[in-house]
């Protein structure tokens, strides 16, 4: 029985199914549980309307950068560490991809404000694979009905 469970866990469709379940779990947690969590709001997190992206704005100052002798991106990574730890403690670190974007002012000059996105990124689930699966199931269903119809008429 243990070998069968391991075989199922290694299969592509099992991982795909788990990705779908984890996607909806993440959306539920970001919209309902995290929003009511004091640590979530204290860290400055916010969630997009779909619920698949958690984001935070990080502001650096010139004094911080010069005192610590960091590059701006290193300072952002250092400031985002508590946010990443929070999401890691909730078990979402393997599904979240951080993306860092620099804000610009009205003259398109880079500022010291950054937007850090934590985007839910499943292992194997994608919209393209979902459409492929739907077409595969519909195609097999049509073939099944055609075979049944052929057998009923000619047999």
N, C-alpha and C positions, 0 to 999 in steps of 0.2 A: 504493500500500500504506500510505503514511503517513496518508492521509486516512481509510482504513478503521480504522486503529488509533485515531485521534483520535475518530472517530465512535463506536467501541465504548466508549472511555473516558468519553464524555459520556452514555452511556446509563444509565438508572436501574438496570437489572438488573446491569450490570457493577459499579457502585458498591455495590450490595447484596451481591453475591457477594464483593467485596473486604472489605466490613465483616465478613462471616462469617469469612473467612480471618484477618483481623487480630484478631478477637475470640479465636479459638482460639490464635493466636500469642501474644497478650498473656497469656492464661491459662497457657500453657506457660512463658513467660518468667518470670512472677511466681512460679509454683510450683517451677520447677526451676533456672532460671538466676539470677534475682535473689536467691533465698534463699541461694545459695552465694557471692554477691558481697559482698566485705568492705565496700565503700562503702554498699551497700544496708542492711546491718545496722548500720553505724556511724551512719548518718543516723536510725536508729530506726524505719524502715519496718516495717510488718507487712501481711499480706495476709489477706483473708477466706477462708472455706473454699471458695467457688466460684472465686475467683481474679480476679474482675472489679473488685475494689476494693482499692486500696492506701491505707493510712492511716497517720497519724503523730499522736502527741499532742504538743502544744506548750504549754509552761508559761511564763507571763510573771510577772514580779514587780513589785510596786509601785515599787521603786527603778528598775527599767529603764524603766518607763512615765514616771516623773517626770523622770528624767535625760534621756531622749530627747525628751520632750514629744510623745509619740505617743498616739493613741487606741489602745485595746487591739487593735482589728482591724488597724490599721496595723502594730503590733508583730508580730502573728501573721503577716501577709503578709511582713514583713521576715525573720522567722525561718524561713519556709517557702521562701524563695528558693533555698537550696541544694538542697532536695528537688525543687523544680520544675526546676531546672537539670539535676539528675541524670536525671529522667524525660525531659527534652527532649533530652539527649545520646543517649538510647537510642531516640529517634524516636517517642515516644508522646505528645507534647504536643498534637497536633491531635485525638487521641481521648479525652483525659482532661479531665474537668470537675472543678474543685476545689469542694468544699463545706465550709464552716467551721461547726462547731457548738460552742456554749459549754456547758461542764459546769455543773451546779448542785449545790449541797450539799444536805443533808437537809432544810433549810428552804426550798428552792427559790430560794435566793439565787445570783446569778451568781458564778462563780469566775473566776480568771485562767488556768484550764486550758481548752484548746481541742482539739477533735478535727478534724483536717483530712483529708477524704476525697478521694482522686483516683479518681473513678468512670469506668470505661470507658463511653463514650457514642458509639455508631456514628453515622455520618452519616445513613443512610437505613434501616438494618435495624431492625426491631422485631418483636415477637411477633405483633402484629396483622397486619402485612404478610406475615409467614410463614404465618399461617393463611389469609389471603386467597390467597396463591400456591398453597398446598396444595389449597384448595377449587377454585381455577381449574383446576389440572392434573387433579384428580379429575373435575370437571365436563366438561372437554374429553375426557377418556378415556371417560367414560360415553357422551357424545354420539357419539364415534367408534365405539364398540361398537354403539350403537343404529343408526347409519347402516349399518354393515357387516351387521348382522343384517337390517335392512330390505332391503338390496340382495340378500342371499342368498335371502330368502324370496320376494320379489316380482319378481325379475329372472331 
